[in-house]
Amino acid sequence: MVQTSHFNQILEMIDRLSLDEQEDLINIVRQRQIERRREEIAANIAQAHQEYQQGKLFRGTVDDVIAKLNQ
């Protein structure tokens, strides 16, 4: 309940901003989301690379994967 109240307070504060300020805020939030997603993707790639180096990942064509699953 506290989180919903806090969220509503934030929305009310945003409503008090001018349209230009709201647009700037939207752009800032979007850029932060993009950067956060890039960081997640980079971390996933690093983890997959490490797992591949350790032999934990299978690499092959779709046919290879199907053949492996049928074994």
C-alpha positions in Angstrom: 0.0 0.0 0.0 2.9 2.4 0.8 4.4 1.8 -2.6 1.1 2.6 -4.3 0.8 5.8 -2.2 4.4 6.7 -3.1 3.7 6.1 -6.8 0.6 8.3 -6.7 2.6 11.0 -5.1 5.1 10.8 -7.9 2.3 11.0 -10.5 0.9 14.1 -8.8 4.3 15.7 -8.9 4.6 15.0 -12.6 1.2 16.5 -13.2 2.4 19.7 -11.7 5.3 19.9 -14.2 4.9 21.9 -17.4 4.4 20.0 -20.6 8.0 20.7 -21.7 9.2 19.4 -18.3 7.1 16.3 -18.6 8.5 15.6 -22.1 12.0 16.1 -20.8 11.3 13.7 -17.9 9.9 11.1 -20.4 13.0 11.3 -22.5 15.3 11.0 -19.5 13.4 7.9 -18.2 13.4 6.4 -21.7 17.2 6.9 -22.0 17.7 5.3 -18.6 15.6 2.3 -19.6 17.6 1.9 -22.7 20.9 2.1 -20.8 19.6 -0.4 -18.2 18.6 -2.8 -20.9 22.0 -2.4 -22.6 23.6 -3.3 -19.3 21.4 -6.4 -18.9 22.2 -7.5 -22.4 25.9 -7.0 -21.9 25.7 -9.0 -18.6 23.8 -11.8 -20.4 26.4 -11.9 -23.2 29.2 -12.1 -20.7 27.5 -14.9 -18.8 26.8 -16.8 -22.0 30.4 -16.4 -23.1 31.7 -17.7 -19.8 29.3 -20.6 -19.9 30.3 -21.4 -23.5 34.0 -21.3 -22.5 33.2 -23.7 -19.6 31.4 -26.1 -22.1 28.1 -25.5 -20.5 26.4 -24.3 -23.7 25.6 -26.2 -26.8 26.4 -24.7 -30.1 25.0 -26.0 -33.4 22.4 -25.7 -36.1 18.7 -26.3 -35.5 19.2 -29.8 -37.0 22.0 -30.4 -34.5 19.8 -29.3 -31.6 17.0 -31.6 -32.7 19.3 -34.5 -33.1 20.8 -33.9 -29.6 17.3 -33.7 -28.2 16.3 -37.0 -29.8 19.3 -38.8 -28.3 
